[in-house]
């Protein structure tokens, strides 16, 4: 049995690994979200200004 993990230990290690990955990369996800919102706002403003020109 030495060197083997039980199912609950595997599940715990998996959940811990996923949670750790999310915690580490959370700032990158947040920055991406802010960039996408800013891009949408720019596109909206560009469309509005183009409509006013027509």
PDBQT receptor file of N, H, CA, C and O in Angstrom, charges set to zero:
ATOM      1  N   UNK A   1       0.817  -1.195   0.000  1.00  0.00    +0.000 N 
ATOM      2  CA  UNK A   1       0.000   0.000   0.000  1.00  0.00    +0.000 C 
ATOM      3  C   UNK A   1       0.863   1.262   0.000  1.00  0.00    +0.000 C 
ATOM      4  O   UNK A   1       0.356   2.361  -0.223  1.00  0.00    +0.000 OA
ATOM      5  N   UNK A   2       2.135   1.110   0.244  1.00  0.00    +0.000 N 
ATOM      6  H   UNK A   2       2.547   0.217   0.426  1.00  0.00    +0.000 HD
ATOM      7  CA  UNK A   2       3.028   2.259   0.281  1.00  0.00    +0.000 C 
ATOM      8  C   UNK A   2       3.143   2.877  -1.108  1.00  0.00    +0.000 C 
ATOM      9  O   UNK A   2       3.390   2.171  -2.086  1.00  0.00    +0.000 OA
ATOM     10  N   UNK A   3       2.968   4.172  -1.193  1.00  0.00    +0.000 N 
ATOM     11  H   UNK A   3       2.768   4.745  -0.399  1.00  0.00    +0.000 HD
ATOM     12  CA  UNK A   3       3.089   4.865  -2.468  1.00  0.00    +0.000 C 
ATOM     13  C   UNK A   3       1.787   4.966  -3.230  1.00  0.00    +0.000 C 
ATOM     14  O   UNK A   3       1.755   5.565  -4.306  1.00  0.00    +0.000 OA
ATOM     15  N   UNK A   4       0.733   4.411  -2.717  1.00  0.00    +0.000 N 
ATOM     16  H   UNK A   4       0.759   3.925  -1.844  1.00  0.00    +0.000 HD
ATOM     17  CA  UNK A   4      -0.563   4.487  -3.392  1.00  0.00    +0.000 C 
ATOM     18  C   UNK A   4      -1.478   5.432  -2.629  1.00  0.00    +0.000 C 
ATOM     19  O   UNK A   4      -1.402   5.565  -1.408  1.00  0.00    +0.000 OA
ATOM     20  N   UNK A   5      -2.335   6.075  -3.388  1.00  0.00    +0.000 N 
ATOM     21  H   UNK A   5      -2.397   5.967  -4.380  1.00  0.00    +0.000 HD
ATOM     22  CA  UNK A   5      -3.289   6.993  -2.777  1.00  0.00    +0.000 C 
ATOM     23  C   UNK A   5      -4.687   6.404  -2.875  1.00  0.00    +0.000 C 
ATOM     24  O   UNK A   5      -5.026   5.717  -3.839  1.00  0.00    +0.000 OA
ATOM     25  N   UNK A   6      -5.473   6.681  -1.878  1.00  0.00    +0.000 N 
ATOM     26  H   UNK A   6      -5.198   7.239  -1.095  1.00  0.00    +0.000 HD
ATOM     27  CA  UNK A   6      -6.860   6.230  -1.897  1.00  0.00    +0.000 C 
ATOM     28  C   UNK A   6      -7.686   7.218  -2.726  1.00  0.00    +0.000 C 
ATOM     29  O   UNK A   6      -7.232   8.317  -3.044  1.00  0.00    +0.000 OA
ATOM     30  N   UNK A   7      -8.902   6.803  -3.065  1.00  0.00    +0.000 N 
ATOM     31  H   UNK A   7      -9.271   5.911  -2.807  1.00  0.00    +0.000 HD
ATOM     32  CA  UNK A   7      -9.770   7.659  -3.868  1.00  0.00    +0.000 C 
ATOM     33  C   UNK A   7     -10.029   9.014  -3.203  1.00  0.00    +0.000 C 
ATOM     34  O   UNK A   7      -9.941  10.036  -3.884  1.00  0.00    +0.000 OA
ATOM     35  N   UNK A   8     -10.341   9.067  -1.918  1.00  0.00    +0.000 N 
ATOM     36  H   UNK A   8     -10.412   8.236  -1.365  1.00  0.00    +0.000 HD
ATOM     37  CA  UNK A   8     -10.536  10.390  -1.300  1.00  0.00    +0.000 C 
ATOM     38  C   UNK A   8      -9.282  11.261  -1.361  1.00  0.00    +0.000 C 
ATOM     39  O   UNK A   8      -9.383  12.480  -1.503  1.00  0.00    +0.000 OA
ATOM     40  N   UNK A   9      -8.112  10.652  -1.257  1.00  0.00    +0.000 N 
ATOM     41  H   UNK A   9      -8.030   9.662  -1.142  1.00  0.00    +0.000 HD
ATOM     42  CA  UNK A   9      -6.881  11.430  -1.354  1.00  0.00    +0.000 C 
ATOM     43  C   UNK A   9      -6.690  11.973  -2.771  1.00  0.00    +0.000 C 
ATOM     44  O   UNK A   9      -6.262  13.115  -2.939  1.00  0.00    +0.000 OA
ATOM     45  N   UNK A  10      -7.001  11.173  -3.787  1.00  0.00    +0.000 N 
ATOM     46  H   UNK A  10      -7.348  10.245  -3.651  1.00  0.00    +0.000 HD
ATOM     47  CA  UNK A  10      -6.926  11.625  -5.175  1.00  0.00    +0.000 C 
ATOM     48  C   UNK A  10      -7.890  12.776  -5.419  1.00  0.00    +0.000 C 
ATOM     49  O   UNK A  10      -7.532  13.776  -6.042  1.00  0.00    +0.000 OA
ATOM     50  N   UNK A  11      -9.111  12.628  -4.926  1.00  0.00    +0.000 N 
ATOM     51  H   UNK A  11      -9.402  11.816  -4.420  1.00  0.00    +0.000 HD
ATOM     52  CA  UNK A  11     -10.102  13.690  -5.111  1.00  0.00    +0.000 C 
ATOM     53  C   UNK A  11      -9.670  14.979  -4.429  1.00  0.00    +0.000 C 
ATOM     54  O   UNK A  11      -9.801  16.062  -4.999  1.00  0.00    +0.000 OA
ATOM     55  N   UNK A  12      -9.157  14.861  -3.211  1.00  0.00    +0.000 N 
ATOM     56  H   UNK A  12      -9.051  13.981  -2.748  1.00  0.00    +0.000 HD
ATOM     57  CA  UNK A  12      -8.694  16.040  -2.486  1.00  0.00    +0.000 C 
ATOM     58  C   UNK A  12      -7.544  16.716  -3.224  1.00  0.00    +0.000 C 
ATOM     59  O   UNK A  12      -7.522  17.940  -3.361  1.00  0.00    +0.000 OA
ATOM     60  N   UNK A  13      -6.584  15.915  -3.702  1.00  0.00    +0.000 N 
ATOM     61  H   UNK A  13      -6.602  14.922  -3.591  1.00  0.00    +0.000 HD
ATOM     62  CA  UNK A  13      -5.439  16.469  -4.419  1.00  0.00    +0.000 C 
ATOM     63  C   UNK A  13      -5.888  17.143  -5.717  1.00  0.00    +0.000 C 
ATOM     64  O   UNK A  13      -5.351  18.186  -6.090  1.00  0.00    +0.000 OA
ATOM     65  N   UNK A  14      -6.863  16.556  -6.402  1.00  0.00    +0.000 N 
ATOM     66  H   UNK A  14      -7.299  15.708  -6.098  1.00  0.00    +0.000 HD
ATOM     67  CA  UNK A  14      -7.370  17.137  -7.648  1.00  0.00    +0.000 C 
ATOM     68  C   UNK A  14      -8.057  18.466  -7.390  1.00  0.00    +0.000 C 
ATOM     69  O   UNK A  14      -7.802  19.451  -8.084  1.00  0.00    +0.000 OA
ATOM     70  N   UNK A  15      -8.920  18.492  -6.402  1.00  0.00    +0.000 N 
ATOM     71  H   UNK A  15      -9.127  17.693  -5.838  1.00  0.00    +0.000 HD
ATOM     72  CA  UNK A  15      -9.634  19.733  -6.062  1.00  0.00    +0.000 C 
ATOM     73  C   UNK A  15      -8.648  20.806  -5.615  1.00  0.00    +0.000 C 
ATOM     74  O   UNK A  15      -8.776  21.972  -5.989  1.00  0.00    +0.000 OA
ATOM     75  N   UNK A  16      -7.675  20.411  -4.821  1.00  0.00    +0.000 N 
ATOM     76  H   UNK A  16      -7.571  19.464  -4.517  1.00  0.00    +0.000 HD
ATOM     77  CA  UNK A  16      -6.670  21.359  -4.354  1.00  0.00    +0.000 C 
ATOM     78  C   UNK A  16      -5.857  21.911  -5.528  1.00  0.00    +0.000 C 
ATOM     79  O   UNK A  16      -5.540  23.101  -5.550  1.00  0.00    +0.000 OA
ATOM     80  N   UNK A  17      -5.519  21.072  -6.493  1.00  0.00    +0.000 N 
ATOM     81  H   UNK A  17      -5.776  20.106  -6.475  1.00  0.00    +0.000 HD
ATOM     82  CA  UNK A  17      -4.767  21.523  -7.663  1.00  0.00    +0.000 C 
ATOM     83  C   UNK A  17      -5.558  22.488  -8.523  1.00  0.00    +0.000 C 
ATOM     84  O   UNK A  17      -5.026  23.497  -8.985  1.00  0.00    +0.000 OA
ATOM     85  N   UNK A  18      -6.823  22.182  -8.740  1.00  0.00    +0.000 N 
ATOM     86  H   UNK A  18      -7.256  21.363  -8.365  1.00  0.00    +0.000 HD
ATOM     87  CA  UNK A  18      -7.668  23.072  -9.542  1.00  0.00    +0.000 C 
ATOM     88  C   UNK A  18      -7.859  24.406  -8.838  1.00  0.00    +0.000 C 
ATOM     89  O   UNK A  18      -7.764  25.462  -9.463  1.00  0.00    +0.000 OA
ATOM     90  N   UNK A  19      -8.128  24.360  -7.545  1.00  0.00    +0.000 N 
ATOM     91  H   UNK A  19      -8.206  23.502  -7.038  1.00  0.00    +0.000 HD
ATOM     92  CA  UNK A  19      -8.317  25.600  -6.780  1.00  0.00    +0.000 C 
ATOM     93  C   UNK A  19      -7.038  26.435  -6.780  1.00  0.00    +0.000 C 
ATOM     94  O   UNK A  19      -7.099  27.659  -6.892  1.00  0.00    +0.000 OA
ATOM     95  N   UNK A  20      -5.900  25.792  -6.658  1.00  0.00    +0.000 N 
ATOM     96  H   UNK A  20      -5.851  24.797  -6.568  1.00  0.00    +0.000 HD
ATOM     97  CA  UNK A  20      -4.631  26.510  -6.684  1.00  0.00    +0.000 C 
ATOM     98  C   UNK A  20      -4.396  27.174  -8.028  1.00  0.00    +0.000 C 
ATOM     99  O   UNK A  20      -3.920  28.308  -8.090  1.00  0.00    +0.000 OA
ATOM    100  N   UNK A  21      -4.729  26.470  -9.110  1.00  0.00    +0.000 N 
ATOM    101  H   UNK A  21      -5.116  25.549  -9.060  1.00  0.00    +0.000 HD
ATOM    102  CA  UNK A  21      -4.565  27.042 -10.445  1.00  0.00    +0.000 C 
ATOM    103  C   UNK A  21      -5.455  28.244 -10.664  1.00  0.00    +0.000 C 
ATOM    104  O   UNK A  21      -5.029  29.249 -11.234  1.00  0.00    +0.000 OA
ATOM    105  N   UNK A  22      -6.686  28.140 -10.214  1.00  0.00    +0.000 N 
ATOM    106  H   UNK A  22      -7.032  27.324  -9.751  1.00  0.00    +0.000 HD
ATOM    107  CA  UNK A  22      -7.619  29.272 -10.349  1.00  0.00    +0.000 C 
ATOM    108  C   UNK A  22      -7.124  30.457  -9.527  1.00  0.00    +0.000 C 
ATOM    109  O   UNK A  22      -7.186  31.599  -9.982  1.00  0.00    +0.000 OA
ATOM    110  N   UNK A  23      -6.636  30.189  -8.324  1.00  0.00    +0.000 N 
ATOM    111  H   UNK A  23      -6.586  29.261  -7.954  1.00  0.00    +0.000 HD
ATOM    112  CA  UNK A  23      -6.142  31.258  -7.457  1.00  0.00    +0.000 C 
ATOM    113  C   UNK A  23      -4.942  31.966  -8.094  1.00  0.00    +0.000 C 
ATOM    114  O   UNK A  23      -4.847  33.193  -8.051  1.00  0.00    +0.000 OA
ATOM    115  N   UNK A  24      -4.041  31.200  -8.676  1.00  0.00    +0.000 N 
ATOM    116  H   UNK A  24      -4.119  30.203  -8.711  1.00  0.00    +0.000 HD
ATOM    117  CA  UNK A  24      -2.840  31.779  -9.259  1.00  0.00    +0.000 C 
ATOM    118  C   UNK A  24      -3.170  32.608 -10.499  1.00  0.00    +0.000 C 
ATOM    119  O   UNK A  24      -2.622  33.695 -10.680  1.00  0.00    +0.000 OA
ATOM    120  N   UNK A  25      -4.066  32.102 -11.355  1.00  0.00    +0.000 N 
ATOM    121  H   UNK A  25      -4.512  31.219 -11.208  1.00  0.00    +0.000 HD
ATOM    122  CA  UNK A  25      -4.356  32.769 -12.623  1.00  0.00    +0.000 C 
ATOM    123  C   UNK A  25      -5.528  33.738 -12.548  1.00  0.00    +0.000 C 
ATOM    124  O   UNK A  25      -5.903  34.314 -13.569  1.00  0.00    +0.000 OA
ATOM    125  N   UNK A  26      -6.117  33.937 -11.379  1.00  0.00    +0.000 N 
ATOM    126  H   UNK A  26      -5.814  33.469 -10.549  1.00  0.00    +0.000 HD
ATOM    127  CA  UNK A  26      -7.261  34.835 -11.245  1.00  0.00    +0.000 C 
ATOM    128  C   UNK A  26      -6.963  36.251 -11.734  1.00  0.00    +0.000 C 
ATOM    129  O   UNK A  26      -7.800  36.820 -12.434  1.00  0.00    +0.000 OA
ATOM    130  N   UNK A  27      -5.821  36.851 -11.405  1.00  0.00    +0.000 N 
ATOM    131  H   UNK A  27      -5.141  36.389 -10.836  1.00  0.00    +0.000 HD
ATOM    132  CA  UNK A  27      -5.554  38.206 -11.914  1.00  0.00    +0.000 C 
ATOM    133  C   UNK A  27      -5.513  38.268 -13.446  1.00  0.00    +0.000 C 
ATOM    134  O   UNK A  27      -5.920  39.272 -14.031  1.00  0.00    +0.000 OA
ATOM    135  N   UNK A  28      -5.034  37.225 -14.087  1.00  0.00    +0.000 N 
ATOM    136  H   UNK A  28      -4.704  36.410 -13.611  1.00  0.00    +0.000 HD
ATOM    137  CA  UNK A  28      -4.988  37.206 -15.553  1.00  0.00    +0.000 C 
ATOM    138  C   UNK A  28      -6.407  37.161 -16.109  1.00  0.00    +0.000 C 
ATOM    139  O   UNK A  28      -6.716  37.859 -17.074  1.00  0.00    +0.000 OA
ATOM    140  N   UNK A  29      -7.273  36.343 -15.505  1.00  0.00    +0.000 N 
ATOM    141  H   UNK A  29      -7.021  35.775 -14.721  1.00  0.00    +0.000 HD
ATOM    142  CA  UNK A  29      -8.664  36.261 -15.938  1.00  0.00    +0.000 C 
ATOM    143  C   UNK A  29      -9.363  37.604 -15.762  1.00  0.00    +0.000 C 
ATOM    144  O   UNK A  29     -10.125  38.029 -16.630  1.00  0.00    +0.000 OA
ATOM    145  N   UNK A  30      -9.105  38.270 -14.643  1.00  0.00    +0.000 N 
ATOM    146  H   UNK A  30      -8.486  37.925 -13.938  1.00  0.00    +0.000 HD
ATOM    147  CA  UNK A  30      -9.745  39.561 -14.386  1.00  0.00    +0.000 C 
ATOM    148  C   UNK A  30      -9.271  40.616 -15.387  1.00  0.00    +0.000 C 
ATOM    149  O   UNK A  30     -10.075  41.413 -15.873  1.00  0.00    +0.000 OA
ATOM    150  N   UNK A  31      -7.975  40.626 -15.697  1.00  0.00    +0.000 N 
ATOM    151  H   UNK A  31      -7.323  39.979 -15.303  1.00  0.00    +0.000 HD
ATOM    152  CA  UNK A  31      -7.443  41.589 -16.666  1.00  0.00    +0.000 C 
ATOM    153  C   UNK A  31      -8.049  41.346 -18.038  1.00  0.00    +0.000 C 
ATOM    154  O   UNK A  31      -8.391  42.298 -18.739  1.00  0.00    +0.000 OA
ATOM    155  N   UNK A  32      -8.186  40.088 -18.431  1.00  0.00    +0.000 N 
ATOM    156  H   UNK A  32      -7.909  39.315 -17.861  1.00  0.00    +0.000 HD
ATOM    157  CA  UNK A  32      -8.791  39.761 -19.717  1.00  0.00    +0.000 C 
ATOM    158  C   UNK A  32     -10.230  40.266 -19.777  1.00  0.00    +0.000 C 
ATOM    159  O   UNK A  32     -10.668  40.803 -20.794  1.00  0.00    +0.000 OA
ATOM    160  N   UNK A  33     -10.955  40.088 -18.681  1.00  0.00    +0.000 N 
ATOM    161  H   UNK A  33     -10.599  39.652 -17.854  1.00  0.00    +0.000 HD
ATOM    162  CA  UNK A  33     -12.344  40.539 -18.628  1.00  0.00    +0.000 C 
ATOM    163  C   UNK A  33     -12.424  42.063 -18.758  1.00  0.00    +0.000 C 
ATOM    164  O   UNK A  33     -13.277  42.577 -19.481  1.00  0.00    +0.000 OA
ATOM    165  N   UNK A  34     -11.543  42.785 -18.064  1.00  0.00    +0.000 N 
ATOM    166  H   UNK A  34     -10.850  42.368 -17.476  1.00  0.00    +0.000 HD
ATOM    167  CA  UNK A  34     -11.531  44.245 -18.158  1.00  0.00    +0.000 C 
ATOM    168  C   UNK A  34     -11.174  44.698 -19.572  1.00  0.00    +0.000 C 
ATOM    169  O   UNK A  34     -11.761  45.648 -20.090  1.00  0.00    +0.000 OA
ATOM    170  N   UNK A  35     -10.214  44.022 -20.193  1.00  0.00    +0.000 N 
ATOM    171  H   UNK A  35      -9.737  43.250 -19.772  1.00  0.00    +0.000 HD
ATOM    172  CA  UNK A  35      -9.824  44.375 -21.563  1.00  0.00    +0.000 C 
ATOM    173  C   UNK A  35     -10.985  44.165 -22.530  1.00  0.00    +0.000 C 
ATOM    174  O   UNK A  35     -11.206  44.988 -23.419  1.00  0.00    +0.000 OA
ATOM    175  N   UNK A  36     -11.724  43.077 -22.365  1.00  0.00    +0.000 N 
ATOM    176  H   UNK A  36     -11.544  42.409 -21.643  1.00  0.00    +0.000 HD
ATOM    177  CA  UNK A  36     -12.852  42.804 -23.253  1.00  0.00    +0.000 C 
ATOM    178  C   UNK A  36     -13.949  43.849 -23.072  1.00  0.00    +0.000 C 
ATOM    179  O   UNK A  36     -14.554  44.283 -24.053  1.00  0.00    +0.000 OA
ATOM    180  N   UNK A  37     -14.213  44.256 -21.838  1.00  0.00    +0.000 N 
ATOM    181  H   UNK A  37     -13.722  43.903 -21.041  1.00  0.00    +0.000 HD
ATOM    182  CA  UNK A  37     -15.228  45.285 -21.600  1.00  0.00    +0.000 C 
ATOM    183  C   UNK A  37     -14.809  46.606 -22.227  1.00  0.00    +0.000 C 
ATOM    184  O   UNK A  37     -15.635  47.301 -22.819  1.00  0.00    +0.000 OA
ATOM    185  N   UNK A  38     -13.539  46.958 -22.103  1.00  0.00    +0.000 N 
ATOM    186  H   UNK A  38     -12.868  46.394 -21.622  1.00  0.00    +0.000 HD
ATOM    187  CA  UNK A  38     -13.047  48.206 -22.688  1.00  0.00    +0.000 C 
ATOM    188  C   UNK A  38     -13.151  48.154 -24.212  1.00  0.00    +0.000 C 
ATOM    189  O   UNK A  38     -13.502  49.148 -24.848  1.00  0.00    +0.000 OA
ATOM    190  N   UNK A  39     -12.851  47.015 -24.783  1.00  0.00    +0.000 N 
ATOM    191  H   UNK A  39     -12.566  46.208 -24.267  1.00  0.00    +0.000 HD
ATOM    192  CA  UNK A  39     -12.944  46.858 -26.234  1.00  0.00    +0.000 C 
ATOM    193  C   UNK A  39     -14.385  47.004 -26.709  1.00  0.00    +0.000 C 
ATOM    194  O   UNK A  39     -14.639  47.639 -27.732  1.00  0.00    +0.000 OA
ATOM    195  N   UNK A  40     -15.326  46.421 -25.975  1.00  0.00    +0.000 N 
ATOM    196  H   UNK A  40     -15.120  45.905 -25.144  1.00  0.00    +0.000 HD
ATOM    197  CA  UNK A  40     -16.741  46.544 -26.336  1.00  0.00    +0.000 C 
ATOM    198  C   UNK A  40     -17.188  47.998 -26.277  1.00  0.00    +0.000 C 
ATOM    199  O   UNK A  40     -17.937  48.454 -27.141  1.00  0.00    +0.000 OA
ATOM    200  N   UNK A  41     -16.731  48.733 -25.256  1.00  0.00    +0.000 N 
ATOM    201  H   UNK A  41     -16.122  48.363 -24.554  1.00  0.00    +0.000 HD
ATOM    202  CA  UNK A  41     -17.097  50.134 -25.128  1.00  0.00    +0.000 C 
ATOM    203  C   UNK A  41     -16.521  50.959 -26.291  1.00  0.00    +0.000 C 
ATOM    204  O   UNK A  41     -17.188  51.847 -26.822  1.00  0.00    +0.000 OA
ATOM    205  N   UNK A  42     -15.284  50.655 -26.673  1.00  0.00    +0.000 N 
ATOM    206  H   UNK A  42     -14.742  49.934 -26.242  1.00  0.00    +0.000 HD
ATOM    207  CA  UNK A  42     -14.675  51.370 -27.801  1.00  0.00    +0.000 C 
ATOM    208  C   UNK A  42     -15.450  51.118 -29.085  1.00  0.00    +0.000 C 
ATOM    209  O   UNK A  42     -15.710  52.044 -29.854  1.00  0.00    +0.000 OA
ATOM    210  N   UNK A  43     -15.816  49.866 -29.313  1.00  0.00    +0.000 N 
ATOM    211  H   UNK A  43     -15.605  49.115 -28.688  1.00  0.00    +0.000 HD
ATOM    212  CA  UNK A  43     -16.567  49.539 -30.520  1.00  0.00    +0.000 C 
ATOM    213  C   UNK A  43     -17.926  50.221 -30.521  1.00  0.00    +0.000 C 
ATOM    214  O   UNK A  43     -18.391  50.686 -31.561  1.00  0.00    +0.000 OA
ATOM    215  N   UNK A  44     -18.557  50.280 -29.365  1.00  0.00    +0.000 N 
ATOM    216  H   UNK A  44     -18.179  49.902 -28.520  1.00  0.00    +0.000 HD
ATOM    217  CA  UNK A  44     -19.860  50.931 -29.264  1.00  0.00    +0.000 C 
ATOM    218  C   UNK A  44     -19.734  52.423 -29.566  1.00  0.00    +0.000 C 
ATOM    219  O   UNK A  44     -20.558  52.980 -30.292  1.00  0.00    +0.000 OA
ATOM    220  N   UNK A  45     -18.710  53.069 -29.015  1.00  0.00    +0.000 N 
ATOM    221  H   UNK A  45     -18.041  52.616 -28.425  1.00  0.00    +0.000 HD
ATOM    222  CA  UNK A  45     -18.496  54.493 -29.274  1.00  0.00    +0.000 C 
ATOM    223  C   UNK A  45     -18.174  54.739 -30.743  1.00  0.00    +0.000 C 
ATOM    224  O   UNK A  45     -18.637  55.722 -31.322  1.00  0.00    +0.000 OA
ATOM    225  N   UNK A  46     -17.390  53.861 -31.346  1.00  0.00    +0.000 N 
ATOM    226  H   UNK A  46     -17.014  53.063 -30.875  1.00  0.00    +0.000 HD
ATOM    227  CA  UNK A  46     -17.044  54.016 -32.759  1.00  0.00    +0.000 C 
ATOM    228  C   UNK A  46     -18.290  53.880 -33.633  1.00  0.00    +0.000 C 
ATOM    229  O   UNK A  46     -18.456  54.630 -34.594  1.00  0.00    +0.000 OA
ATOM    230  N   UNK A  47     -19.157  52.937 -33.308  1.00  0.00    +0.000 N 
ATOM    231  H   UNK A  47     -19.022  52.328 -32.526  1.00  0.00    +0.000 HD
ATOM    232  CA  UNK A  47     -20.381  52.762 -34.077  1.00  0.00    +0.000 C 
ATOM    233  C   UNK A  47     -21.305  53.969 -33.931  1.00  0.00    +0.000 C 
ATOM    234  O   UNK A  47     -21.927  54.403 -34.901  1.00  0.00    +0.000 OA
ATOM    235  N   UNK A  48     -21.392  54.506 -32.721  1.00  0.00    +0.000 N 
ATOM    236  H   UNK A  48     -20.888  54.153 -31.933  1.00  0.00    +0.000 HD
ATOM    237  CA  UNK A  48     -22.247  55.674 -32.493  1.00  0.00    +0.000 C 
ATOM    238  C   UNK A  48     -21.732  56.882 -33.268  1.00  0.00    +0.000 C 
ATOM    239  O   UNK A  48     -22.517  57.621 -33.861  1.00  0.00    +0.000 OA
ATOM    240  N   UNK A  49     -20.428  57.082 -33.264  1.00  0.00    +0.000 N 
ATOM    241  H   UNK A  49     -19.791  56.482 -32.781  1.00  0.00    +0.000 HD
ATOM    242  CA  UNK A  49     -19.871  58.244 -33.982  1.00  0.00    +0.000 C 
ATOM    243  C   UNK A  49     -20.034  58.067 -35.486  1.00  0.00    +0.000 C 
ATOM    244  O   UNK A  49     -20.226  59.045 -36.208  1.00  0.00    +0.000 OA
ATOM    245  N   UNK A  50     -19.958  56.830 -35.961  1.00  0.00    +0.000 N 
ATOM    246  H   UNK A  50     -19.802  56.035 -35.375  1.00  0.00    +0.000 HD
ATOM    247  CA  UNK A  50     -20.136  56.582 -37.390  1.00  0.00    +0.000 C 
ATOM    248  C   UNK A  50     -21.593  56.806 -37.786  1.00  0.00    +0.000 C 
ATOM    249  O   UNK A  50     -21.867  57.297 -38.881  1.00  0.00    +0.000 OA
ATOM    250  N   UNK A  51     -22.512  56.456 -36.922  1.00  0.00    +0.000 N 
ATOM    251  H   UNK A  51     -22.290  56.057 -36.033  1.00  0.00    +0.000 HD
ATOM    252  CA  UNK A  51     -23.940  56.679 -37.205  1.00  0.00    +0.000 C 
ATOM    253  C   UNK A  51     -24.251  58.175 -37.256  1.00  0.00    +0.000 C 
ATOM    254  O   UNK A  51     -25.080  58.610 -38.055  1.00  0.00    +0.000 OA
ATOM    255  N   UNK A  52     -23.597  58.951 -36.418  1.00  0.00    +0.000 N 
ATOM    256  H   UNK A  52     -22.923  58.597 -35.769  1.00  0.00    +0.000 HD
ATOM    257  CA  UNK A  52     -23.828  60.392 -36.400  1.00  0.00    +0.000 C 
ATOM    258  C   UNK A  52     -23.310  61.048 -37.692  1.00  0.00    +0.000 C 
ATOM    259  O   UNK A  52     -23.874  62.031 -38.172  1.00  0.00    +0.000 OA
ATOM    260  N   UNK A  53     -22.229  60.483 -38.238  1.00  0.00    +0.000 N 
ATOM    261  H   UNK A  53     -21.771  59.684 -37.848  1.00  0.00    +0.000 HD
ATOM    262  CA  UNK A  53     -21.655  61.032 -39.472  1.00  0.00    +0.000 C 
ATOM    263  C   UNK A  53     -22.578  60.778 -40.653  1.00  0.00    +0.000 C 
ATOM    264  O   UNK A  53     -22.632  61.589 -41.578  1.00  0.00    +0.000 OA
ATOM    265  N   UNK A  54     -23.298  59.675 -40.639  1.00  0.00    +0.000 N 
ATOM    266  H   UNK A  54     -23.254  59.017 -39.888  1.00  0.00    +0.000 HD
ATOM    267  CA  UNK A  54     -24.155  59.317 -41.792  1.00  0.00    +0.000 C 
ATOM    268  C   UNK A  54     -25.414  60.139 -41.858  1.00  0.00    +0.000 C 
ATOM    269  O   UNK A  54     -26.225  59.953 -42.765  1.00  0.00    +0.000 OA
TER     270      UNK A  54
